[in-house]
Amino acid sequence: MVYPSGTRALRGVSLDIRPGTVHGLIGANGAGKSTLIKILSGAQTATAGTVSWRGEPVAWSSPSQALSHGMAAVHQHTPLVDTLTVLDNVFLGRRESARWDAGRRAGELAALCERIGYPLDPATPVGELSVGARQMISILQALARDPSVVLLDEPTAALSPAERDVLFRTVRRLRDLGTTFVYVSHFLDEILDLTDHLTVLRDGRVVVDGPTADTTEERLVAAIVGERLGKVEEQSPPPAREKGGEPLLSVDNLASPQRFGPVTLAVRPAEVVGLAGLLGSGRTELLQAIFGADRAATGTVEVAGRRVRPGSPRHAVRHGLALVPEDRTRQGLLPEWEIWRNISLPYLRGSALRRFLVDPARERKLAEHAVAELGIAAPSVDAPVRELSGGNAQKVVFAKWVYGNARVFLLDEPSAGVDVGGKADIIQLIRGLADRGHAVLIVASEFEELLSACDRMLVMRRGRLIAERPSAGTDLHELTALASGL
């Protein structure tokens, strides 16, 4: 598979998916996993090779055509319609009158939710739901069509442990009834626990293919990274830095009705602080409020002693705040735009002549510098962001802010959907921000990452900060127990 820009995603990949199994698909960012899933689901057309369905060659031109044959896909970032309800989104695309069949569809949804053990209010607008709940709706969309094969691309990246357990139980139950799953994940423990067969891709090629029972986590890591070393768990602790005396970020009694608070915290220059909390603890909502994206929030936010106007992200940016969001495809990037245009967005005024004439040459030069320094794997800065792997897309989000005027970085799940080696790269980027004297506040579901990247930990539960710990001397068990209320 070769994109028009010259990006080569797959190189002669061959694999067989057996009926009634869970087939794991793993590899580093850029290995070709998502591209393969898109080809199998009809979202993209391969430039070479053949896909066979039930022994017959097929060339599906659209996901709907693949779905009509029994092939359903849940992509890493499935688009949902925020203004529609849960019910309407689950059955989106059905050729039937919503008014006429609303009652029947509501019954179908209730039965489906009961079947998988995940209750949802059918009347809730999807835009009001968390990223984890949205992901479960995407999975329900696929299961509602009763497919023969379900392609799951990073399905647990935004799920809480409880939601992940629900998904695993559902996959196992449906597998035992004959449904086949292709399961893409960066979580090696999930692959080893859930799958029957696995395939490892590296640089667009198959490097391992066989029964899951015949391999180990250590062998998988070696196959994924090749000669590279990159386990996040093996990262050295954060180096000692000279922290500034006065806080660069100060938050005082910040609260939002029914969401979190009140919360008071401070982050000093050259300091990385982690927010450890489970999904639903209010951690993402807190970052959004600090950035001014929550108009209902009360309390004060200051950057270097200057108060940030509440409810105004634009004012927050002017004061030196930067937010790298959890859902980067909805809030952080314009996928159809070139890399250089995405990187220049936050500080476009600074790249203009006389403040009104855009200077593409300067923007491109800045982007080329960012691509080289951050190690973004792309054929050129003219490649559209949609062609990048998850880890490289996340580096583009970082580049948007690193080369601007930001002094305080709010990072929400900075390595979500990123492979083993990519996580290590992102941790180095975070440490680099602190080395430059910036203040960094991070949310991450994988507490190991926080312990590797942060100087200090704040534990959040049910919308409140309930503990503070130095990273040195704090272990994963203690953090998990605090966040879980144990």
C-alpha positions as CSV (number, residue, x, y, z in Angstrom):
1,M,0.0,0.0,0.0
2,V,1.5,3.3,-1.2
3,Y,-0.1,6.7,-0.6
4,P,0.0,9.4,-3.3
5,S,2.4,11.4,-1.2
6,G,4.9,8.5,-1.3
7,T,4.2,7.1,2.2
8,R,4.6,3.3,2.0
9,A,2.4,1.7,4.7
10,L,2.3,-2.0,3.7
11,R,4.9,-4.2,1.9
12,G,3.6,-7.5,0.8
13,V,1.5,-8.4,3.9
14,S,-0.1,-11.9,3.9
15,L,-2.2,-13.4,6.7
16,D,-5.1,-15.7,7.2
17,I,-7.9,-15.0,9.7
18,R,-9.6,-18.1,11.0
19,P,-13.3,-18.3,11.8
20,G,-14.3,-18.2,15.5
21,T,-11.0,-16.8,16.7
22,V,-9.6,-13.6,18.1
23,H,-6.7,-12.6,15.9
24,G,-4.3,-10.1,17.4
25,L,-2.5,-7.5,15.2
26,I,0.3,-5.6,16.8
27,G,3.3,-3.4,15.7
28,A,4.9,0.0,16.3
29,N,3.4,3.2,15.0
30,G,3.8,3.3,11.3
31,A,4.0,-0.5,11.0
32,G,0.8,-0.5,8.9
33,K,-1.8,-1.9,11.3
34,S,-4.4,0.8,10.8
35,T,-3.9,0.8,7.1
36,L,-4.4,-2.9,6.9
37,I,-7.6,-2.6,9.0
38,K,-8.9,0.2,6.6
39,I,-8.2,-2.0,3.6
40,L,-10.0,-5.0,5.1
41,S,-13.0,-2.8,6.0
42,G,-13.3,-1.1,2.6
43,A,-12.3,2.3,3.9
44,Q,-9.2,2.2,1.6
45,T,-8.3,0.4,-1.6
46,A,-5.0,-1.5,-1.7
47,T,-2.6,-0.6,-4.5
48,A,-1.4,-4.2,-4.8
49,G,-2.4,-7.7,-3.6
50,T,-5.7,-9.4,-3.0
51,V,-8.2,-9.7,-0.2
52,S,-10.3,-12.9,-0.2
53,W,-13.6,-13.2,1.7
54,R,-14.9,-16.8,2.2
55,G,-12.5,-18.0,-0.5
56,E,-13.5,-15.4,-3.1
57,P,-11.5,-12.3,-4.1
58,V,-13.2,-9.1,-3.2
59,A,-12.4,-5.4,-3.7
60,W,-14.8,-3.5,-1.4
61,S,-15.2,0.1,-2.4
62,S,-16.7,1.4,0.8
63,P,-17.2,0.3,4.5
64,S,-20.9,-0.1,3.8
65,Q,-20.2,-2.6,1.1
66,A,-17.9,-4.6,3.5
67,L,-20.6,-4.3,6.2
68,S,-23.2,-5.7,3.9
69,H,-21.0,-8.8,3.6
70,G,-20.6,-9.2,7.4
71,M,-17.3,-7.3,7.9
72,A,-17.6,-4.5,10.6
73,A,-14.9,-2.2,11.8
74,V,-14.4,0.0,14.9
75,H,-11.6,2.3,14.0
76,Q,-9.3,4.0,16.5
77,H,-11.3,7.3,16.2
78,T,-14.7,6.4,14.8
79,P,-16.6,9.6,14.0
80,L,-19.9,10.1,15.8
81,V,-22.5,12.8,15.5
82,D,-22.4,14.9,18.7
83,T,-25.8,16.4,18.3
84,L,-27.6,13.1,17.8
85,T,-28.6,10.8,20.7
86,V,-27.0,7.5,21.6
87,L,-29.8,5.7,20.0
88,D,-29.5,7.6,16.7
89,N,-25.7,7.1,16.6
90,V,-25.8,3.3,17.2
91,F,-28.2,2.8,14.3
92,L,-26.8,5.6,12.1
93,G,-26.8,4.6,8.4
94,R,-29.7,2.2,8.6
95,R,-32.1,2.6,5.7
96,E,-35.3,3.0,7.6
97,S,-37.5,5.7,8.9
98,A,-36.3,6.9,12.3
99,R,-39.8,8.1,13.3
100,W,-41.5,4.8,12.2
101,D,-38.9,2.5,13.8
102,A,-37.8,4.4,16.9
103,G,-39.6,2.2,19.3
104,R,-38.2,-1.0,17.8
105,R,-34.7,0.4,17.6
106,A,-34.9,1.5,21.3
107,G,-35.8,-2.1,22.2
108,E,-32.9,-3.4,20.1
109,L,-30.5,-1.0,21.8
110,A,-31.7,-2.1,25.3
111,A,-31.3,-5.7,24.4
112,L,-27.8,-5.1,23.0
113,C,-26.7,-3.1,26.1
114,E,-28.0,-5.9,28.3
115,R,-26.2,-8.4,26.2
116,I,-22.8,-6.8,26.7
117,G,-23.5,-5.5,30.2
118,Y,-23.0,-1.8,29.5
119,P,-26.1,0.4,30.2
120,L,-26.6,3.6,28.2
121,D,-29.4,6.2,28.2
122,P,-30.6,6.1,24.6
123,A,-31.8,9.8,24.8
124,T,-28.4,11.3,25.8
125,P,-26.7,13.4,23.1
126,V,-23.4,11.8,22.3
127,G,-21.6,15.2,22.6
128,E,-22.2,15.1,26.3
129,L,-20.4,11.7,26.8
130,S,-16.8,10.9,27.7
131,V,-14.3,9.6,25.2
132,G,-14.6,6.1,26.8
133,A,-18.4,6.1,26.5
134,R,-18.1,7.3,22.9
135,Q,-15.8,4.4,22.1
136,M,-18.3,1.9,23.6
137,I,-21.0,3.4,21.3
138,S,-18.7,2.8,18.3
139,I,-18.4,-0.8,19.4
140,L,-22.2,-1.1,19.8
141,Q,-22.6,0.3,16.3
142,A,-20.6,-2.6,14.9
143,L,-22.2,-5.3,17.0
144,A,-25.7,-4.0,16.2
145,R,-25.2,-5.2,12.6
146,D,-24.5,-8.8,13.8
147,P,-21.3,-9.2,11.7
148,S,-19.3,-12.3,11.0
149,V,-16.0,-10.5,11.5
150,V,-15.4,-7.4,13.7
151,L,-12.2,-5.4,13.3
152,L,-11.3,-3.6,16.5
153,D,-8.6,-0.9,16.1
154,E,-7.2,0.1,19.6
155,P,-10.7,-0.4,21.2
156,T,-9.5,0.0,24.8
157,A,-7.3,3.1,24.4
158,A,-9.9,5.3,26.0
159,L,-11.7,2.8,28.2
160,S,-11.7,2.5,32.0
161,P,-10.7,-0.9,33.5
162,A,-14.4,-1.7,34.1
163,E,-15.3,-0.9,30.4
164,R,-12.4,-2.9,29.2
165,D,-13.6,-5.9,31.2
166,V,-17.0,-5.5,29.6
167,L,-15.5,-5.5,26.2
168,F,-13.3,-8.6,26.9
169,R,-16.3,-10.5,28.2
170,T,-18.3,-9.5,25.1
171,V,-15.5,-10.5,22.7
172,R,-15.0,-13.9,24.4
173,R,-18.8,-14.6,24.5
174,L,-19.3,-13.7,20.8
175,R,-16.2,-15.7,19.8
176,D,-17.6,-18.8,21.4
177,L,-20.8,-18.2,19.4
178,G,-18.8,-18.1,16.1
179,T,-17.9,-14.4,15.6
180,T,-14.4,-13.7,14.4
181,F,-12.4,-10.7,15.8
182,V,-9.3,-8.9,14.5
183,Y,-7.9,-7.1,17.6
184,V,-5.4,-4.3,17.2
185,S,-3.8,-3.1,20.4
186,H,-0.5,-1.6,21.8
187,F,-1.2,-3.3,25.2
188,L,0.7,-6.5,25.0
189,D,-0.9,-8.0,28.1
190,E,-4.3,-7.6,26.3
191,I,-3.0,-9.4,23.2
192,L,-1.6,-12.3,25.2
193,D,-4.7,-12.5,27.4
194,L,-7.4,-12.2,24.8
195,T,-6.2,-13.5,21.4
196,D,-5.9,-17.0,20.0
197,H,-3.5,-16.1,17.1
198,L,-1.3,-13.0,16.5
199,T,0.5,-11.2,13.7
200,V,3.3,-8.7,14.3
201,L,3.9,-6.0,11.7
202,R,7.2,-4.0,11.4
203,D,7.8,-1.4,8.7
204,G,4.8,-2.7,6.8
205,R,5.9,-6.3,6.8
206,V,4.8,-9.4,8.7
207,V,7.6,-10.5,11.1
208,V,5.7,-12.9,13.4
209,D,2.6,-14.9,12.7
210,G,1.5,-17.8,14.9
211,P,-0.6,-19.0,17.9
212,T,-0.6,-16.7,20.8
213,A,0.2,-19.5,23.2
214,D,3.6,-20.0,21.5
215,T,5.0,-16.5,22.4
216,T,5.8,-14.3,25.3
217,E,5.7,-10.6,26.1
218,E,9.5,-10.4,25.8
219,R,9.5,-12.0,22.4
220,L,6.7,-9.7,21.2
221,V,8.6,-6.6,22.3
222,A,11.7,-7.8,20.5
223,A,9.7,-8.4,17.3
224,I,7.9,-5.0,17.5
225,V,10.9,-2.8,18.0
226,G,13.6,-4.8,16.2
227,E,16.9,-3.4,17.2
228,R,15.4,-0.5,19.1
229,L,15.1,-0.5,22.9
230,G,12.1,1.2,24.2
231,K,10.1,-0.1,27.1
232,V,8.5,2.8,29.0
233,E,8.9,0.7,32.2
234,E,12.7,0.7,31.7
235,Q,12.9,4.5,31.4
236,S,15.2,6.0,34.0
237,P,13.6,8.3,36.5
238,P,13.3,12.0,35.7
239,P,16.6,13.8,36.1
240,A,17.0,16.3,38.9
241,R,16.3,19.9,37.7
242,E,16.5,23.2,39.4
243,K,12.9,24.2,40.0
244,G,11.8,27.8,40.1
245,G,10.6,29.2,43.4
246,E,7.4,30.9,42.3
247,P,4.7,28.8,40.6
248,L,4.4,29.3,36.8
249,L,0.8,27.8,36.9
250,S,-1.4,28.5,39.9
251,V,-4.9,27.1,40.2
252,D,-7.1,28.2,43.2
253,N,-10.4,26.6,44.1
254,L,-11.2,25.8,40.5
255,A,-14.6,23.9,40.3
256,S,-17.2,23.0,37.7
257,P,-20.7,21.8,38.7
258,Q,-21.2,18.0,38.6
259,R,-17.7,17.6,37.1
260,F,-15.0,18.3,39.6
261,G,-13.7,20.5,42.4
262,P,-12.8,22.6,44.2
263,V,-9.2,22.0,43.1
264,T,-6.1,24.0,44.2
265,L,-2.7,23.2,42.7
266,A,0.6,24.8,41.5
267,V,3.3,23.8,39.0
268,R,6.7,25.5,39.1
269,P,9.0,26.2,36.2
270,A,11.0,23.2,35.0
271,E,8.6,20.9,36.8
272,V,6.5,18.0,35.4
273,V,3.4,17.1,37.6
274,G,1.2,14.1,36.9
275,L,-2.5,13.9,37.5
276,A,-3.1,10.2,38.4
277,G,-6.8,9.2,38.3
278,L,-9.1,6.7,36.8
279,L,-11.4,7.5,33.9
280,G,-14.3,9.6,35.2
281,S,-12.2,11.1,38.1
282,G,-12.5,14.6,36.5
283,R,-8.9,14.8,35.4
284,T,-9.7,15.7,31.7
285,E,-12.4,18.1,32.8
286,L,-9.9,19.8,35.1
287,L,-7.4,20.4,32.3
288,Q,-10.1,21.7,30.0
289,A,-11.2,24.2,32.7
290,I,-7.6,25.4,33.3
291,F,-7.4,26.0,29.6
292,G,-10.6,28.0,29.7
293,A,-12.8,25.5,27.8
294,D,-15.4,25.2,30.5
295,R,-17.6,28.3,30.8
296,A,-19.3,27.0,33.9
297,A,-16.1,26.7,35.9
298,T,-15.4,29.0,38.8
299,G,-12.2,29.8,40.6
300,T,-8.9,31.4,39.4
301,V,-6.1,30.3,37.1
302,E,-2.9,32.3,36.9
303,V,0.2,32.0,34.7
304,A,3.3,33.7,36.1
305,G,1.1,35.7,38.5
306,R,-1.2,37.0,35.7
307,R,-4.9,36.0,35.9
308,V,-6.3,34.1,32.9
309,R,-9.8,35.2,31.9
310,P,-12.2,32.3,32.7
311,G,-14.0,30.5,29.9
312,S,-11.7,31.8,27.1
313,P,-9.2,29.4,25.5
314,R,-8.0,32.3,23.3
315,H,-7.0,34.3,26.4
316,A,-5.3,31.2,27.8
317,V,-3.2,30.9,24.7
318,R,-2.2,34.5,24.9
319,H,-1.0,34.0,28.5
320,G,1.1,31.1,27.5
321,L,-1.1,28.0,28.1
322,A,-1.1,25.1,25.7
323,L,-3.5,22.1,25.7
324,V,-2.7,18.8,23.9
325,P,-6.1,17.2,24.1
326,E,-7.1,13.6,24.7
327,D,-9.1,13.3,21.4
328,R,-6.5,14.7,19.0
329,T,-8.5,14.0,15.9
330,R,-11.5,16.1,17.1
331,Q,-9.7,18.8,19.0
332,G,-6.0,18.8,18.1
333,L,-5.5,18.3,14.4
334,L,-7.0,18.9,11.0
335,P,-6.4,15.5,9.4
336,E,-6.9,16.7,5.8
337,W,-4.4,19.5,6.1
338,E,-0.7,19.2,5.5
339,I,1.7,18.7,8.4
340,W,3.1,22.2,8.0
341,R,-0.3,23.9,8.1
342,N,-1.2,22.0,11.3
343,I,2.0,23.0,13.0
344,S,1.6,26.7,12.3
345,L,-2.0,27.0,13.4
346,P,-1.7,28.2,17.0
347,Y,0.8,31.0,16.2
348,L,-0.3,32.0,12.7
349,R,-0.2,35.7,13.6
350,G,3.5,35.3,14.4
351,S,4.2,33.8,11.0
352,A,2.4,36.6,9.1
353,L,3.8,39.6,7.3
354,R,2.4,42.9,8.6
355,R,-0.1,40.7,10.5
356,F,-2.4,40.0,7.6
357,L,-0.3,38.3,4.9
358,V,0.5,34.6,5.6
359,D,4.1,33.6,5.0
360,P,4.0,30.0,3.8
361,A,7.8,29.9,3.4
362,R,8.3,30.7,7.0
363,E,5.6,28.3,8.2
364,R,7.2,25.5,6.1
365,K,10.7,26.2,7.4
366,L,9.4,26.0,11.0
367,A,7.6,22.8,10.3
368,E,10.7,21.2,8.7
369,H,12.6,22.1,11.8
370,A,10.0,20.5,14.0
371,V,9.8,17.4,11.9
372,A,13.6,16.9,12.1
373,E,13.9,17.8,15.8
374,L,10.9,15.7,17.0
375,G,11.6,12.8,14.7
376,I,8.3,12.8,12.9
377,A,8.3,10.0,10.3
378,A,6.8,11.5,7.1
379,P,8.0,11.8,3.5
380,S,7.7,15.6,3.7
381,V,5.8,18.4,5.5
382,D,3.4,18.4,2.6
383,A,1.9,15.0,3.6
384,P,-1.6,15.2,5.1
385,V,-1.8,14.4,8.8
386,R,-4.3,11.6,8.1
387,E,-1.5,9.5,6.6
388,L,0.6,9.5,9.8
389,S,0.6,6.9,12.4
390,G,-0.8,7.6,15.8
391,G,2.6,8.4,17.4
392,N,3.7,10.7,14.6
393,A,0.3,12.5,14.6
394,Q,0.8,13.0,18.4
395,K,4.2,14.6,17.7
396,V,2.5,17.0,15.3
397,V,0.2,18.1,18.1
398,F,3.3,18.7,20.3
399,A,5.0,20.6,17.5
400,K,2.0,23.0,17.3
401,W,2.8,24.3,20.7
402,V,6.4,23.6,21.4
403,Y,7.6,26.1,18.8
404,G,5.1,28.8,19.9
405,N,5.0,31.0,23.0
406,A,3.6,28.5,25.4
407,R,5.1,28.4,28.9
408,V,2.6,26.0,30.6
409,F,1.7,22.7,28.9
410,L,-1.4,20.7,29.7
411,L,-1.1,17.2,28.3
412,D,-4.1,14.9,28.2
413,E,-3.2,11.3,27.5
414,P,-0.1,12.4,25.4
415,S,0.8,8.8,24.4
416,A,-2.7,7.4,23.9
417,G,-2.6,4.9,21.0
418,V,1.2,5.1,20.8
419,D,3.5,2.1,20.6
420,V,6.3,1.1,23.0
421,G,9.1,3.1,21.3
422,G,6.8,6.1,20.6
423,K,5.9,6.3,24.3
424,A,9.6,6.6,25.2
425,D,10.0,9.4,22.6
426,I,7.1,11.3,24.0
427,I,8.5,11.0,27.5
428,Q,11.7,12.5,26.3
429,L,9.8,15.4,24.6
430,I,8.0,16.0,27.9
431,R,11.3,16.1,29.8
432,G,12.7,18.4,27.2
433,L,9.9,20.9,27.8
434,A,10.8,20.9,31.5
435,D,14.5,21.3,30.7
436,R,13.6,24.5,28.9
437,G,12.0,25.9,32.0
438,H,8.4,25.2,31.1
439,A,5.7,23.9,33.5
440,V,4.0,20.7,32.5
441,L,0.8,19.1,33.9
442,I,0.0,15.6,32.6
443,V,-3.0,13.2,32.6
444,A,-2.3,9.6,31.7
445,S,-4.2,6.4,32.2
446,E,-0.9,4.4,32.4
447,F,0.6,5.3,35.7
448,E,3.9,3.8,34.7
449,E,4.3,6.7,32.2
450,L,3.6,9.3,34.9
451,L,6.2,7.7,37.2
452,S,8.7,7.8,34.3
453,A,8.0,11.4,33.2
454,C,6.9,13.3,36.3
455,D,8.7,14.9,39.3
456,R,5.5,14.9,41.5
457,M,2.2,13.1,41.4
458,L,-1.3,14.4,42.3
459,V,-3.9,11.7,42.8
460,M,-7.5,12.6,41.7
461,R,-10.6,10.7,42.6
462,R,-14.3,11.7,42.2
463,G,-13.4,15.2,41.1
464,R,-11.0,16.1,44.0
465,L,-7.3,15.9,44.7
466,I,-6.9,13.3,47.5
467,A,-3.1,12.8,47.7
468,E,0.2,14.1,46.6
469,R,3.4,12.0,46.2
470,P,6.9,12.5,44.9
471,S,7.6,10.2,41.9
472,A,10.8,9.0,43.5
473,G,9.9,6.4,46.0
474,T,6.3,6.0,44.8
475,D,5.3,2.8,43.1
476,L,2.6,1.7,40.7
477,H,0.7,-0.3,43.4
478,E,0.5,2.7,45.7
479,L,-0.8,5.0,42.9
480,T,-3.4,2.5,41.8
481,A,-4.6,1.9,45.3
482,L,-5.0,5.7,45.9
483,A,-6.8,6.3,42.6
484,S,-9.1,3.3,43.2
485,G,-10.0,4.4,46.8
486,L,-8.4,1.2,48.3
